[in-house]
Amino acid sequence: MKLRHLAAASVPVLILTACSGGGGGGSASGDGDVTLTYWASNQGTSLDNDKEVLTPVLEEFTEKTGVDVDLEVISWSDLQTRIQTAVTSGQAPDVVNIGNTWAVSLQATGAFLPFDDAAMEAVGGADKFVETALETGGAEGTDPTSVPLYGLAYGLYYNKAMFEDAGLQPPTTWEEMVSAAQALTDPATGVHGMALASGSYTENNHFAFINATQNGAELFDDDGNPTFTEDGVVDGIVRYLDLMQAAGVVNPSNAQYDNASLAVADFATGKAAMILNQNNANATIEANGMAPDAYGVVPFPAPADAESDVASHVAGINISIFGNTEHPDEALQLVEHMTSEDVQTTLGKPFSSLPVLKDATAVFTDDPELAETFTQIYNERSAPLPLVPAEDQFETTVGQAMNKMFATIATGGTVSAEDVREAMQTAQDQVQASVG
């Protein structure tokens, strides 16, 4: 097999061509054989790292099918814009990775191939996927336009030594979590019970959703209209804000943490006893000097009287096929390959992902207890973010409103339930104007 590098300004691009003399494979130099263009999202430590990880996986596909793959790895900061440009211009790849929360919005463009019964069967059947993960592929009652590729879930990481020294057990309810965080907060030493990415609109909107869902609240009604001012939504946001405001277990400086890795660093260096993070945090924790056996993980706990024990949204990445592909059958073959058990196992460790297949074993960690905890959260205690076209606007409006509220608290102000409701009314009005 030969690898031909293409010039690119900011992303690694490869053409993977089948070895000559076997299986009908050829080069990508215009000899009439099929070449698929695949845009992959950056899942590993760098674009180049992803290229190194994916190249043998795609070489295997080429050897098996005779179909060549032109691979481009794209950063998350560029991927959504690249996809939107491809949708409007028609100059699109055959196959593309998407953030699973974008699925319904992208489905609404009509630019993607529906996975109807025949297409779903071609990739191995709907039954092979974790049910809640497959639900993220499109609006309810429609043929999805994406299927799960890499799974992620939130967990509550805790410092084992801090808990043991204080005689504490890992929390199973919200109340226990707050009580433990208060016991472990010592401003004199700079240690806080929790660290949060309070300046990240993505983290904030995720926990607005999770807390609202624990309260039994919905963020959109059956017609796709936003319901952000519902009591359960407001109360859930207040509960989350109060980790910094009322409970005082989060350092006010966390209002400037616009990336989850900043909270992870505080946890790994002993400045915080707990963090809320997805299962791909392990590598960052250990890179900051914390040993793998020094921390544990439990599901993000709900209040004792919660309506639901949901502990995460169904986080992760899906894979889609553009509807204007000239090679739909070959594109489906690639999707089947990427979601096969063997490939899921191969990619789970370097990409720190959970398997999207039922009964598959998580390999992102060597700790069986950690693997079991996150698999259980992902498979049984996760719920999809709202499956409506305006979901992306919920993320930006509500998430950014929470950024501002955390900033107010951090600078000595107070945020009341009425303040939250007013902010949610503004966000709701903005989204409603676009919904029509």
N, C-alpha and C positions, 0 to 999 in steps of 0.2 A: 504494500500500500504506500502511496506517495502523498505527501502533504505539501500543498502549494500555499504559501502565505500571500495574502493580498494586502496592498498598502491601505492603511487606515489612519485617520488622524487621532482617534481617541479610543478605539476599541479593537481587540484582537479579532481577526477574521481568518478562518481557515477554509480551504476546500478539501474535503476528504474524498479521495477518489479510490475506487476499487482497484485491487491488484489486477494487472493485465493477465489474460489467458485463462480466466475461470469465472464461472457463474454469471456470465453475461455482463459483468461490470466493465466500465470503461473509464475514460478520463472525463473531466469537466470542461473539455476544450471544444465543445460543439460537435461531438460525433453522433448526436442524436439520442444518447442515453439520458435517463432522468437525473436531474440534480435538484434537490430540495434546498431552499433557503430557510434556515432556522435561526431565529433570534432567541437566545437564551438569556435569562436574567442572571445577574451577579449573585451567586449564592455562597461562594467561598471567600477566601481571604483577599482575593484580588481578581481582576479580569483575567490576568495571565494564569492564575491558579485554576480558575474555572475552565479555561481552555485546556489545560493539562489534564484535568479530571474528566472532562467530557470527550476529549479526542478518542481515547480507546473505546469508550461506549459507542460512539458514532462509527468508528472503524468496524466494530463488531456488526453493527446494523448494515453497513455497506457490504461486508463480506457475506452476510446472510441473505440480503435482498438484491444486491447489485445496484442499489440506489445510492447515489452520491449525496453528500450533505455539505452545504456551504454554511458554516457555523459563524455566527457573530455573537459575542458576549457583550451585553449592554448594561451599563450601570443603572441602578434604581433611580438615580437623579435624572436620567435621560429617557428611561424606557417608556413611561407613559406618554411623553411628548412624541417620541418616535412612533408609537402605535397610533396616536391620534392623527399625526401627519400622514401615516400610511392609509388610514381609513379615508381621509379626505382626498388624497391624491390618487389612490388606487395602486400606488407603487409599494406593494406590500410583500413581506416574506410569505412562504407557504405555511410555516408553523411558527408559533410565538408563545413564550411564557408570559403570563399576566399575574399581577397581584389578584388573589381570588376575590378581594372586595371590589375589584373593578368589573367583575364578570357581567353583572346585569346592565351596568351602564354601557359597556361595550356591546353586549347583546342587542341593546336598543338601537344601535347604529345600523343593524342589518348587514354588517360587513363580514360576519363570521359564519362558518359552516355549522349548521345545527347537527348535534349528535342525535339523529333520529334512531329508530330501532336498528336499522341496518348498519349505520355508522357506529353505534354503540357496540353492536355485536362484533364489528370489525376490530375494535380495540380491546376485546375481551369480555364485554358484557358489563352492564351496570352493577351486577351483583358482586363484582370483585372489589368494588370501592367501599370504603367507610361511608355509611349512609349520609351522615351530616356533612362530610366533605364533598360528596357529590351534589348535595343540595346547593352548594355555593356556585355551581356552574351556570345558573341562569334563573330567571324569574320562575316562581312557582307555577306549575301547570303548563310549562313550555318545554320543548326540547332544549336541553342545555347547549351552550355554544363553547363550553370548556369543560375539561375534566380535571380532577385533582392530580397534582404531580409531586409536590413536596408539602408535608404537613408540619405545622408548628402549633404550639399551645403554650399558654401562660401557666406558670407555677409560682408558688411562694417559696423563695430560697431563704434558708435560715442558717445562721452560724451555729454549728453544733456546740462548740466550746462555750460560747456566750450563754446559750440556753442551759447547758448543763451546770455551769458555774452559778447561775441564778436559780437553779432548781425548777426550771420551766420545761414544759412539754410542748412539742410542736402544736400550733393552734389548729382547731377544727371548726371554730366559729369566728365570725368577725369580732365579737366581743373579746374572745380569748386572744386574738391577734393584737388588738389595740392594747389590752392589758399587758401583754408581754412586751410590746413595743415601749410602753410607758416605763415598765420596770427596767428596761435596758437602755433607756435614754439618760445620758449624763452630759449635759452641756458643758460642764467644767472640763471634761476630757475631750469634748468634741465628738462624742459617740452618740448617735441617734438610733432609735429603734427601727426606723425604716429610711430608705432612700428611694425617691421617686424621680422620674424624668418629668417634672412638673412643668417644664417649658416646652415639651414636645406635644404638638397638637395631635399627632397620631396616637401616642400613648394615652393622652387624655381622652380622646374620643372612644378608644377601646374600652377604657374603664367606665366611661359614662354608659356605654352599652351594657357592659357586664353587670354593673351595679343596678341599672334599671331593670335588666332581665331578672336578676335575683329578686327584685321587688314585684315581679309579675307585670311590668309595664312594657308597652310597645312604643317604638319610636316613629312608626308610620302606621296609618290605618289600612284597611283592606283596599282602599282606592289609591294608595300610594301617597296620601297627604301626610305631612309631618305632624307629629303630636308631641313635640318636645316639652310642652308646658304641663304635660300630665304629671300628677303628683308623684308617681313612682319614679319618673325620670328626674324630677327636681330633687326629691329626697335622696336618690342614689348619688347624684352629683354632690349634694351637700355632705353626704357621708364620706365621700372620697376627699373633698376639700378639707374636711375637719381633721384628717390625719395631720395636716400642717397647722390648721387653725385652732381647733378646740383641744385635740389630744396633744399637740405639740411634739409629736414623735418624728417629724420630718424637718430637717434643717431648712430654714427659709431660703438659703442659697440655692436649694434645689429648683426654685422657680426659674433659674437660669439654665437648668439642665435640658437642653433641647435634643438630647440624644440619650437613648437608654444606656449606652456604654458608660456614660459618666456616673450613673447610679451604680452600675456594675462595679466600676473601679472603687467606689466608696465601700461597697460591700466586701470586695476582695481584700482591701487594705485595712479592714477592721473599723472603719468609720461609721458603718451601719450594720445592724444586726439582721436585717431582712431586706429583700428587694422583691419586686414583682417583675418577672421577666419571662421571655419565651425560652424554650429549651435549647436554643442556639447560644445561650449565654455562657455555657460551660467553658468554651475555649477562651473567652475573654476573662472569665474569672481566674482560670488557671494561668493565663498569660500575665496576670497581675500578681501572681505569687501565692495564690491560695490553693492548697492541696485538694485533690478531688474528694478525699475522705473528710475534709473539714466542713463541708456543707451538706445539708439535706434539702429536700423539696417536698412540699405537700400541696394539695390543691388550694387555690385562692379561696379562703373561706367566706361563706355567706353568713348573714346574721342568723341567729338562732331561730327567728320566726320568719325566715325568708320564704317567699313563694316558690323559689327555684334554687337548686344548689349548683346552677351553672357556674363554672369556674374560669371559663375562657371563651373568647370567640373562636370560631374555626379559622385559625390563622394559616397562612401558607400561600402556595403558588399553584396556579392552574396552567394548563396548556391548551391552546386553541389553534384552529386552522382557519386561515382567511378564506372567505367564500369564493374569491376570484382565482384561487389556485388552479393551475392547469393540470395538477397531479393529485387529485383528491385521494385516490386509492393508496398511492405511495405515502401521502401525508398521514393517512390513517395508520399505515404500517409503522411509521415513525412514532406516532403517539402510542400505539400498542407496545412498541419496544421500550419507550421511556417509562411506561407505567407497568412494565412486567416485573415480576417478583425479583428476578436476578438483578435488573438494573436498579430497582429501588434499594436493594441491599448494597449494591456497589456504591451508590451515591449517598446513602444515609449517613455514613461516617464523615466524609469530607465536607458535606453540606449541612451537617448537624440537623438533619430533617427527620421527621417521624414518617413511617410508612403510611401511605394513603390506601393501602389494601387491607381488607379484613384478614385477621388472623396472622398478619405478618409480624415479624419480630423487629423491634427498634434496635438499631445498631449505632446510633449517634454517640452512645456512651458505653463504656465497659462495665458500668455499675448496673446490675440487673434490677435493683430496687428503683433506681432513678428511671430506668427505661420503662419499667412497669407503671410507675406513677404517671409519667407523661403520656404513655399510651392510653391509660385509663381516662385521663383528663380529655385527651383528644377524641377518643372513641365514644365516651359516655357522658362527659360533662361539659361539652362545648356546644355552642349554638352559632349559626351563621349570622353575620351582621345583616341588617335589613336587605332583603332581596328585592330592591326597587331601584329604578334608574337613578333616582336622586340620592342614593346612598353616599356617593362621593362628596356631595354637598353637605350632608350631615357631618361627615368627617371634618371638613374644613371649618364650617361655621361653629359647630359645637366645640370642637377641639380648640380652636383659636379663642373662643369665648372663655374656656377654662384656663387657657394660658394667662389671660388677662386677670382672671379672678385669683389665680395663684400668685400672680405678681402683686396684686393688691394686698393679699394677706402677708406676703413676704416683706412688704414695705410698711407694715404696721397698721394697715387698714383692716376692716372687717367685711365679710361677705355673708349676708343673711339669706335665708331661703327665698325671701322676696326678691333680693338682688339676683339670685340664680334664676328665678322664674322670669324676671324681666329680660335677662340675657338670653334665655331660651326662647322668649317671645320674639326677640329681634332675629335670632337665628331661624326660627320657624317661619317668620314672615319672608326672610330672604329665600329660603328653600321653596316656600309655597309659591312665590312669584315666578319661579322657574318651572314649577310643576304645572301651573296654570289652573 
